[in-house]
């Protein structure tokens, strides 16, 4: 069974988790989008002037905060994957959450680049 099939299985049974995550993301937009840009960006701006480090720190913090909303879903998927692979669920959760953080950070960086182009 693939990972997307595990997500499909979990989301069919727990669709309310998606509704709660999307609702929280809408209401707390300025928390997960504003904190990395203004607070982390300002703090890193005082520490270094290297734009690569600055963008990496802002994107990773945004990826962490954005992926945090999907932690309950990822925890259920990790439990399902761990049961199928006879592995520990914490190990599966760390892998899945790390991939989510990196993907969200990349998407946030792409959005920042598009926003600063215009």
N, C-alpha and C positions, 0 to 999 in steps of 0.2 A: 504494500500500500504506500502510495506516495504522500508527501507532506500536504499537498493541496487536497488530497482526499481526506486526510485527517482534519484539515481546516473545515472542509465541507461537512464532515460528520459532526464536528463540534458546533459549528454555526447553525446546523439544522436543529440541534437539540437546545442550544442556548442563544437564540437570536436576540434576546433581550440585552445580552452583553454588548452587542454591536450598537443597539439603540442607545444604551447608556454611554458608550464610548464616544459616539458621534455627538450626542447631546452635550457631554462635558467638553468636547473639543470646541464646539461652537461658543459655549458660554465662557470658556477660559482661553479664547484665542490670544488675547494680549499677554497671557501668562506664558504659554509655550512658544509664542512668536516674539514677544517683546523682551522677555528676560535674556534670551541669548544675544539678541542684537544690541540692546542698550546696556545691560549690566555686564554680561560676559565680554561683549565687544569693548566696552569702556575700560573694564579691568585689564583685559589683554592689551589694549591700546597703550596703557600706562607701562606695561611690562616690556612690550616689544613693538617694534615698528615694522616687523616683517609681515607683509600682507598674507603670505601663505599660512603662517602660524595663526594669524588672526582669523582668517576664514575657516581654517580647520577647527579652531576652538569654538567659534560661533556655530558652525554646522554640526559638530558633534554634540554640543549642549542642546541644540534644537532637536537633533535626532533622538537624544536621550529623553527629553521632555515629551516629545511627540509619541515615541514608542512606549512610553510609560502608560499611556491611556489604553494600550492594547495588551498590557501585562496579564489581566485576567483571562483573556482569550488565549494568549500564548501559553499560559499555565495549564489550561485545560487541554490544549493541543499537545503540549509536552507530556502530560500524563498519558494521553492516548498513544503518542508515539513511543513512549517508554514502555508501555504495556505491550505494544506490538513487537518491539525490539528486545524485550527483556533487559532493559537498561534502567538506570536511575532517572527519575523525572527531573531532578534538579539539573543534571547534566544536559538533558535535552532542552530544558527551559533556558539555560544560559546560552546554548548555541542558537536557539530560535530568536531570543531577545537580542543577541548580538547582531544577528543578520538584520533584524528590524531596525536597530539603531543605526547601523551603517547605511542601509537603504534610505531611511528617513533623512539622514544627514546629507546624503548625495542629492536627494530631491530638494531639500531645503537650500543647498548650495546652488543648484540649478535655478531655483526660484529667485534667489538673491542676485545671481548673475543677470537673469532676464530683467529683474526690477531695476538694476543699476545701469543697464544698457540704455534705457530710455530716459 
